[in-house]
Amino acid sequence: MSKLSRLDRTVDSSLLLQGPSPWLSASEPGWAPLDLPAALERGRVFSSRETPPGSCLLARYFRRLVDEAFVGKAYFGLGTEGPPGLAHNGSIGTLLDEALGGAIWLSGHVAFARHLAIDFLQRIPLGSEVLLEGKLLRREGRRIDAVGLLLPRHGEHPLARATAIYDKVDPASAGTTGRVIVGGV
């Protein structure tokens, strides 16, 4: 069994290379899969839907039916390492940004972030499987306020929290086709 050791943290890399459990792809009761835009479906440089096991940030997104919130599940693989054995704050911020942007998209808006604030509440070990949630808090004119949370798979105390202010724009001026597709509809 190989181990990566730095400072006082030890990560069993053989377990990480196995990748996430089947839980990651399974929908929870009351969640519906989303028909995502191509950009999210392909993944990004730093995250993906399909990669070699354990290699980066993997995420699956859903719509929670009871309140129409953007929710999901994610896995922090070896490629997300920052401090030894822990997820890099940039990977945590990336996931929260996806949750916030997903909430905006799911509500049918086209908007750009004006302000993003993140509170890193607990360290996230590599190999962690987490829940994410993004919700709109309020809308006044062009301004949209949103909140995002990362929660442990088993537990209730948030790992990280983000708040953001978005400016709603006309889809034509945003360089989109003007077609906003809301998942599952």
ChimeraX attribute file (.defattr): number of C-alpha atoms within 10 A of each C-alpha:
attribute: neighborCount
match mode: 1-to-1
recipient: residues
	/A:1	6
	/A:2	9
	/A:3	11
	/A:4	12
	/A:5	13
	/A:6	11
	/A:7	8
	/A:8	7
	/A:9	12
	/A:10	13
	/A:11	19
	/A:12	15
	/A:13	19
	/A:14	13
	/A:15	14
	/A:16	18
	/A:17	15
	/A:18	14
	/A:19	20
	/A:20	20
	/A:21	11
	/A:22	7
	/A:23	12
	/A:24	20
	/A:25	17
	/A:26	12
	/A:27	17
	/A:28	14
	/A:29	8
	/A:30	11
	/A:31	19
	/A:32	18
	/A:33	18
	/A:34	19
	/A:35	16
	/A:36	18
	/A:37	13
	/A:38	8
	/A:39	8
	/A:40	17
	/A:41	15
	/A:42	13
	/A:43	16
	/A:44	11
	/A:45	8
	/A:46	14
	/A:47	24
	/A:48	18
	/A:49	17
	/A:50	14
	/A:51	13
	/A:52	11
	/A:53	14
	/A:54	23
	/A:55	21
	/A:56	25
	/A:57	29
	/A:58	25
	/A:59	24
	/A:60	21
	/A:61	28
	/A:62	26
	/A:63	26
	/A:64	20
	/A:65	12
	/A:66	8
	/A:67	9
	/A:68	17
	/A:69	21
	/A:70	30
	/A:71	26
	/A:72	27
	/A:73	25
	/A:74	25
	/A:75	24
	/A:76	30
	/A:77	28
	/A:78	22
	/A:79	16
	/A:80	25
	/A:81	21
	/A:82	15
	/A:83	15
	/A:84	17
	/A:85	24
	/A:86	21
	/A:87	23
	/A:88	20
	/A:89	18
	/A:90	13
	/A:91	19
	/A:92	21
	/A:93	20
	/A:94	15
	/A:95	26
	/A:96	25
	/A:97	22
	/A:98	20
	/A:99	27
	/A:100	31
	/A:101	26
	/A:102	26
	/A:103	24
	/A:104	24
	/A:105	19
	/A:106	25
	/A:107	18
	/A:108	14
	/A:109	19
	/A:110	22
	/A:111	20
	/A:112	16
	/A:113	17
	/A:114	11
	/A:115	11
	/A:116	16
	/A:117	13
	/A:118	18
	/A:119	13
	/A:120	16
	/A:121	12
	/A:122	12
	/A:123	15
	/A:124	21
	/A:125	20
	/A:126	27
	/A:127	30
	/A:128	16
	/A:129	22
	/A:130	21
	/A:131	22
	/A:132	28
	/A:133	26
	/A:134	29
	/A:135	24
	/A:136	23
	/A:137	12
	/A:138	11
	/A:139	14
	/A:140	9
	/A:141	7
	/A:142	11
	/A:143	17
	/A:144	21
	/A:145	19
	/A:146	23
	/A:147	24
	/A:148	26
	/A:149	22
	/A:150	28
	/A:151	19
	/A:152	18
	/A:153	15
	/A:154	9
	/A:155	10
	/A:156	9
	/A:157	11
	/A:158	17
	/A:159	20
	/A:160	22
	/A:161	21
	/A:162	20
	/A:163	21
	/A:164	20
	/A:165	22
	/A:166	21
	/A:167	18
	/A:168	19
	/A:169	14
	/A:170	13
	/A:171	15
	/A:172	11
	/A:173	10
	/A:174	13
	/A:175	8
	/A:176	11
	/A:177	9
	/A:178	12
	/A:179	10
	/A:180	15
	/A:181	15
	/A:182	16
	/A:183	18
	/A:184	12
	/A:185	6
